[in-house]
Amino acid sequence: MTDLPPLLRDQRAIDAEHLRLLRIFHFVYGALALCGLLFLCAHYALMHTVFDNPAMWTGKNQHPPPPEFFAMFRWFYVFFGVFCVGAGLLNIASGVLLGRRTHRTFSIVVAALDCLNMPLGTLLGVFAIVVLTRDSVREVYGS
């Protein structure tokens, strides 16, 4: 049998490709988060239309929910809207910084925050943390 020589891997090329993919995925994930804001607005409009419809509550022995009920839900919508906008803008900013190869710590923090959003955010966050904590990537950011 002939022993083949080991394949030479150019770690710089691998790191450049992984950083390019991370940049693309951060832009896509940021766009998806901002699209989530559109879904949230549509959900609010639907729920508001259905529950504020007086015809829904006539003919049944039910009463409409109190106004405080809707006030509480508005705060939930505001919270998740701010979360979607924040996640979208942070991921887009991280994608820009990944392209410039600056502020590696910022991208790691954004990746850690992405891990809170399952399942896509967790995948992106773990992949970003694994790539950005490599010694060879630190050297790219250091130069």
PyRosetta script that sets phi, psi and omega in degrees:
from pyrosetta import init, pose_from_sequence

init()
pose = pose_from_sequence("MTDLPPLLRDQRAIDAEHLRLLRIFHFVYGALALCGLLFLCAHYALMHTVFDNPAMWTGKNQHPPPPEFFAMFRWFYVFFGVFCVGAGLLNIASGVLLGRRTHRTFSIVVAALDCLNMPLGTLLGVFAIVVLTRDSVREVYGS")
pose.set_psi(1, 145.8)
pose.set_omega(1, 178.0)
pose.set_phi(2, -100.6)
pose.set_psi(2, 132.8)
pose.set_omega(2, 176.6)
pose.set_phi(3, -88.4)
pose.set_psi(3, 122.4)
pose.set_omega(3, 179.0)
pose.set_phi(4, -79.9)
pose.set_psi(4, 143.1)
pose.set_omega(4, 177.0)
pose.set_phi(5, -68.3)
pose.set_psi(5, 151.1)
pose.set_omega(5, 179.3)
pose.set_phi(6, -65.1)
pose.set_psi(6, 146.4)
pose.set_omega(6, 178.3)
pose.set_phi(7, -71.1)
pose.set_psi(7, 137.3)
pose.set_omega(7, 177.2)
pose.set_phi(8, -85.3)
pose.set_psi(8, 129.1)
pose.set_omega(8, 178.9)
pose.set_phi(9, -110.5)
pose.set_psi(9, 130.4)
pose.set_omega(9, 175.5)
pose.set_phi(10, -93.3)
pose.set_psi(10, 101.3)
pose.set_omega(10, -175.6)
pose.set_phi(11, -62.6)
pose.set_psi(11, -30.6)
pose.set_omega(11, 178.9)
pose.set_phi(12, -64.7)
pose.set_psi(12, -39.4)
pose.set_omega(12, 178.8)
pose.set_phi(13, -68.6)
pose.set_psi(13, -39.3)
pose.set_omega(13, 178.1)
pose.set_phi(14, -64.4)
pose.set_psi(14, -45.2)
pose.set_omega(14, 179.4)
pose.set_phi(15, -63.6)
pose.set_psi(15, -40.7)
pose.set_omega(15, 179.0)
pose.set_phi(16, -62.7)
pose.set_psi(16, -40.2)
pose.set_omega(16, 178.6)
pose.set_phi(17, -67.4)
pose.set_psi(17, -42.3)
pose.set_omega(17, 179.2)
pose.set_phi(18, -65.4)
pose.set_psi(18, -39.9)
pose.set_omega(18, 177.4)
pose.set_phi(19, -67.1)
pose.set_psi(19, -35.2)
pose.set_omega(19, 176.1)
pose.set_phi(20, -64.7)
pose.set_psi(20, -44.1)
pose.set_omega(20, 177.8)
pose.set_phi(21, -64.4)
pose.set_psi(21, -41.6)
pose.set_omega(21, 177.9)
pose.set_phi(22, -60.1)
pose.set_psi(22, -40.5)
pose.set_omega(22, 179.0)
pose.set_phi(23, -61.2)
pose.set_psi(23, -47.0)
pose.set_omega(23, 179.1)
pose.set_phi(24, -61.8)
pose.set_psi(24, -45.6)
pose.set_omega(24, -178.1)
pose.set_phi(25, -65.0)
pose.set_psi(25, -34.6)
pose.set_omega(25, 177.1)
pose.set_phi(26, -67.4)
pose.set_psi(26, -39.0)
pose.set_omega(26, 176.7)
pose.set_phi(27, -65.2)
pose.set_psi(27, -43.0)
pose.set_omega(27, 179.9)
pose.set_phi(28, -64.7)
pose.set_psi(28, -44.5)
pose.set_omega(28, -178.9)
pose.set_phi(29, -66.5)
pose.set_psi(29, -37.0)
pose.set_omega(29, 175.8)
pose.set_phi(30, -63.9)
pose.set_psi(30, -40.6)
pose.set_omega(30, 177.6)
pose.set_phi(31, -66.1)
pose.set_psi(31, -39.3)
pose.set_omega(31, 177.6)
pose.set_phi(32, -64.9)
pose.set_psi(32, -37.9)
pose.set_omega(32, 178.1)
pose.set_phi(33, -64.9)
pose.set_psi(33, -39.7)
pose.set_omega(33, 178.1)
pose.set_phi(34, -70.8)
pose.set_psi(34, -31.2)
pose.set_omega(34, 173.4)
pose.set_phi(35, -68.4)
pose.set_psi(35, -30.0)
pose.set_omega(35, 175.0)
pose.set_phi(36, -61.3)
pose.set_psi(36, -30.4)
pose.set_omega(36, 176.3)
pose.set_phi(37, -65.3)
pose.set_psi(37, -38.5)
pose.set_omega(37, 176.4)
pose.set_phi(38, -63.8)
pose.set_psi(38, -41.7)
pose.set_omega(38, 176.3)
pose.set_phi(39, -61.2)
pose.set_psi(39, -41.0)
pose.set_omega(39, -179.7)
pose.set_phi(40, -63.6)
pose.set_psi(40, -41.2)
pose.set_omega(40, 177.4)
pose.set_phi(41, -65.0)
pose.set_psi(41, -41.4)
pose.set_omega(41, 178.2)
pose.set_phi(42, -65.3)
pose.set_psi(42, -38.8)
pose.set_omega(42, 178.9)
pose.set_phi(43, -65.1)
pose.set_psi(43, -42.8)
pose.set_omega(43, 177.8)
pose.set_phi(44, -62.2)
pose.set_psi(44, -43.6)
pose.set_omega(44, -179.4)
pose.set_phi(45, -62.7)
pose.set_psi(45, -41.6)
pose.set_omega(45, 179.2)
pose.set_phi(46, -64.9)
pose.set_psi(46, -48.7)
pose.set_omega(46, -178.7)
pose.set_phi(47, -64.6)
pose.set_psi(47, -39.3)
pose.set_omega(47, 179.3)
pose.set_phi(48, -64.8)
pose.set_psi(48, -41.7)
pose.set_omega(48, -179.8)
pose.set_phi(49, -66.2)
pose.set_psi(49, -42.9)
pose.set_omega(49, -176.8)
pose.set_phi(50, -70.0)
pose.set_psi(50, -48.5)
pose.set_omega(50, -174.3)
pose.set_phi(51, -78.2)
pose.set_psi(51, -21.9)
pose.set_omega(51, 176.8)
pose.set_phi(52, -90.2)
pose.set_psi(52, 1.8)
pose.set_omega(52, 179.1)
pose.set_phi(53, -78.5)
pose.set_psi(53, 113.8)
pose.set_omega(53, -178.1)
pose.set_phi(54, -66.7)
pose.set_psi(54, -25.1)
pose.set_omega(54, 179.8)
pose.set_phi(55, -66.1)
pose.set_psi(55, -23.9)
pose.set_omega(55, 179.5)
pose.set_phi(56, -68.7)
pose.set_psi(56, -27.3)
pose.set_omega(56, -174.0)
pose.set_phi(57, -101.4)
pose.set_psi(57, -5.2)
pose.set_omega(57, 179.0)
pose.set_phi(58, -89.4)
pose.set_psi(58, 150.2)
pose.set_omega(58, 178.4)
pose.set_phi(59, 81.4)
pose.set_psi(59, -3.2)
pose.set_omega(59, 177.8)
pose.set_phi(60, -122.1)
pose.set_psi(60, 154.1)
pose.set_omega(60, 178.8)
pose.set_phi(61, -85.3)
pose.set_psi(61, 51.1)
pose.set_omega(61, 179.3)
pose.set_phi(62, -127.8)
pose.set_psi(62, 156.1)
pose.set_omega(62, 177.3)
pose.set_phi(63, -115.8)
pose.set_psi(63, 149.9)
pose.set_omega(63, 177.3)
pose.set_phi(64, -64.4)
pose.set_psi(64, 152.6)
pose.set_omega(64, 178.4)
pose.set_phi(65, -64.7)
pose.set_psi(65, 155.5)
pose.set_omega(65, -179.1)
pose.set_phi(66, -67.6)
pose.set_psi(66, 156.9)
pose.set_omega(66, -179.2)
pose.set_phi(67, -61.0)
pose.set_psi(67, -26.9)
pose.set_omega(67, 179.3)
pose.set_phi(68, -64.8)
pose.set_psi(68, -28.0)
pose.set_omega(68, 178.3)
pose.set_phi(69, -61.3)
pose.set_psi(69, -45.2)
pose.set_omega(69, -180.0)
pose.set_phi(70, -72.3)
pose.set_psi(70, -32.9)
pose.set_omega(70, 177.3)
pose.set_phi(71, -62.6)
pose.set_psi(71, -39.1)
pose.set_omega(71, 178.4)
pose.set_phi(72, -65.5)
pose.set_psi(72, -42.1)
pose.set_omega(72, 179.8)
pose.set_phi(73, -67.1)
pose.set_psi(73, -32.0)
pose.set_omega(73, 176.5)
pose.set_phi(74, -60.7)
pose.set_psi(74, -38.4)
pose.set_omega(74, 178.3)
pose.set_phi(75, -65.5)
pose.set_psi(75, -36.6)
pose.set_omega(75, 175.6)
pose.set_phi(76, -63.5)
pose.set_psi(76, -42.9)
pose.set_omega(76, 178.4)
pose.set_phi(77, -64.0)
pose.set_psi(77, -41.0)
pose.set_omega(77, 177.9)
pose.set_phi(78, -63.6)
pose.set_psi(78, -44.2)
pose.set_omega(78, -179.4)
pose.set_phi(79, -61.2)
pose.set_psi(79, -49.5)
pose.set_omega(79, -178.6)
pose.set_phi(80, -70.5)
pose.set_psi(80, -28.8)
pose.set_omega(80, 174.5)
pose.set_phi(81, -66.1)
pose.set_psi(81, -43.9)
pose.set_omega(81, 176.8)
pose.set_phi(82, -64.3)
pose.set_psi(82, -38.1)
pose.set_omega(82, 178.0)
pose.set_phi(83, -63.0)
pose.set_psi(83, -44.7)
pose.set_omega(83, 179.6)
pose.set_phi(84, -64.2)
pose.set_psi(84, -44.8)
pose.set_omega(84, 179.8)
pose.set_phi(85, -65.1)
pose.set_psi(85, -44.0)
pose.set_omega(85, 179.6)
pose.set_phi(86, -62.5)
pose.set_psi(86, -46.0)
pose.set_omega(86, 179.3)
pose.set_phi(87, -63.3)
pose.set_psi(87, -40.5)
pose.set_omega(87, 179.6)
pose.set_phi(88, -64.8)
pose.set_psi(88, -47.6)
pose.set_omega(88, -178.0)
pose.set_phi(89, -68.8)
pose.set_psi(89, -39.8)
pose.set_omega(89, 178.0)
pose.set_phi(90, -63.5)
pose.set_psi(90, -40.9)
pose.set_omega(90, -179.9)
pose.set_phi(91, -69.6)
pose.set_psi(91, -37.8)
pose.set_omega(91, 177.1)
pose.set_phi(92, -66.4)
pose.set_psi(92, -41.6)
pose.set_omega(92, 177.3)
pose.set_phi(93, -63.5)
pose.set_psi(93, -40.1)
pose.set_omega(93, 177.9)
pose.set_phi(94, -65.4)
pose.set_psi(94, -37.6)
pose.set_omega(94, 176.6)
pose.set_phi(95, -62.7)
pose.set_psi(95, -40.3)
pose.set_omega(95, 177.7)
pose.set_phi(96, -64.4)
pose.set_psi(96, -44.3)
pose.set_omega(96, -178.7)
pose.set_phi(97, -69.6)
pose.set_psi(97, -30.8)
pose.set_omega(97, 174.9)
pose.set_phi(98, -65.4)
pose.set_psi(98, -36.6)
pose.set_omega(98, 177.5)
pose.set_phi(99, -67.2)
pose.set_psi(99, -34.5)
pose.set_omega(99, 179.6)
pose.set_phi(100, -84.2)
pose.set_psi(100, -11.8)
pose.set_omega(100, -176.8)
pose.set_phi(101, 60.4)
pose.set_psi(101, 44.8)
pose.set_omega(101, 176.6)
pose.set_phi(102, -130.8)
pose.set_psi(102, 160.8)
pose.set_omega(102, 174.8)
pose.set_phi(103, 55.6)
pose.set_psi(103, 56.9)
pose.set_omega(103, 180.0)
pose.set_phi(104, -61.2)
pose.set_psi(104, -37.9)
pose.set_omega(104, -179.3)
pose.set_phi(105, -62.8)
pose.set_psi(105, -40.0)
pose.set_omega(105, 177.4)
pose.set_phi(106, -59.9)
pose.set_psi(106, -43.8)
pose.set_omega(106, -180.0)
pose.set_phi(107, -66.4)
pose.set_psi(107, -33.5)
pose.set_omega(107, 176.8)
pose.set_phi(108, -68.3)
pose.set_psi(108, -40.1)
pose.set_omega(108, 178.6)
pose.set_phi(109, -65.2)
pose.set_psi(109, -42.2)
pose.set_omega(109, 177.4)
pose.set_phi(110, -63.1)
pose.set_psi(110, -39.2)
pose.set_omega(110, 178.0)
pose.set_phi(111, -63.7)
pose.set_psi(111, -39.6)
pose.set_omega(111, 178.2)
pose.set_phi(112, -65.1)
pose.set_psi(112, -39.0)
pose.set_omega(112, 176.7)
pose.set_phi(113, -68.1)
pose.set_psi(113, -34.2)
pose.set_omega(113, 177.4)
pose.set_phi(114, -63.8)
pose.set_psi(114, -29.0)
pose.set_omega(114, -179.8)
pose.set_phi(115, -62.9)
pose.set_psi(115, -19.1)
pose.set_omega(115, 178.7)
pose.set_phi(116, -73.4)
pose.set_psi(116, -20.9)
pose.set_omega(116, -175.2)
pose.set_phi(117, -102.5)
pose.set_psi(117, 104.7)
pose.set_omega(117, -175.8)
pose.set_phi(118, -89.8)
pose.set_psi(118, 151.7)
pose.set_omega(118, -7.9)
pose.set_phi(119, -93.2)
pose.set_psi(119, -25.7)
pose.set_omega(119, -174.4)
pose.set_phi(120, -68.0)
pose.set_psi(120, -40.2)
pose.set_omega(120, 179.5)
pose.set_phi(121, -64.4)
pose.set_psi(121, -36.8)
pose.set_omega(121, 178.3)
pose.set_phi(122, -65.4)
pose.set_psi(122, -43.1)
pose.set_omega(122, 177.8)
pose.set_phi(123, -61.7)
pose.set_psi(123, -46.9)
pose.set_omega(123, -179.6)
pose.set_phi(124, -64.8)
pose.set_psi(124, -42.7)
pose.set_omega(124, -178.4)
pose.set_phi(125, -64.0)
pose.set_psi(125, -45.2)
pose.set_omega(125, -179.6)
pose.set_phi(126, -65.9)
pose.set_psi(126, -44.3)
pose.set_omega(126, 179.1)
pose.set_phi(127, -61.0)
pose.set_psi(127, -42.4)
pose.set_omega(127, -179.8)
pose.set_phi(128, -65.7)
pose.set_psi(128, -42.1)
pose.set_omega(128, 179.9)
pose.set_phi(129, -65.0)
pose.set_psi(129, -42.1)
pose.set_omega(129, 179.6)
pose.set_phi(130, -62.4)
pose.set_psi(130, -44.3)
pose.set_omega(130, -177.7)
pose.set_phi(131, -71.2)
pose.set_psi(131, -45.0)
pose.set_omega(131, -173.3)
pose.set_phi(132, -74.1)
pose.set_psi(132, -16.4)
pose.set_omega(132, 178.9)
pose.set_phi(133, -95.3)
pose.set_psi(133, 1.8)
pose.set_omega(133, 175.3)
pose.set_phi(134, -66.6)
pose.set_psi(134, 145.0)
pose.set_omega(134, 178.1)
pose.set_phi(135, -63.6)
pose.set_psi(135, -37.6)
pose.set_omega(135, -178.6)
pose.set_phi(136, -67.5)
pose.set_psi(136, -32.4)
pose.set_omega(136, 176.9)
pose.set_phi(137, -73.8)
pose.set_psi(137, -36.2)
pose.set_omega(137, 175.4)
pose.set_phi(138, -58.2)
pose.set_psi(138, -39.7)
pose.set_omega(138, 179.0)
pose.set_phi(139, -65.0)
pose.set_psi(139, -38.6)
pose.set_omega(139, 178.9)
pose.set_phi(140, -63.8)
pose.set_psi(140, -41.1)
pose.set_omega(140, 179.4)
pose.set_phi(141, -73.0)
pose.set_psi(141, -28.6)
pose.set_omega(141, -179.1)
pose.set_phi(142, -73.5)
pose.set_psi(142, -27.1)
pose.set_omega(142, -176.8)
pose.set_phi(143, -88.4)
pose.dump_pdb("model.pdb")
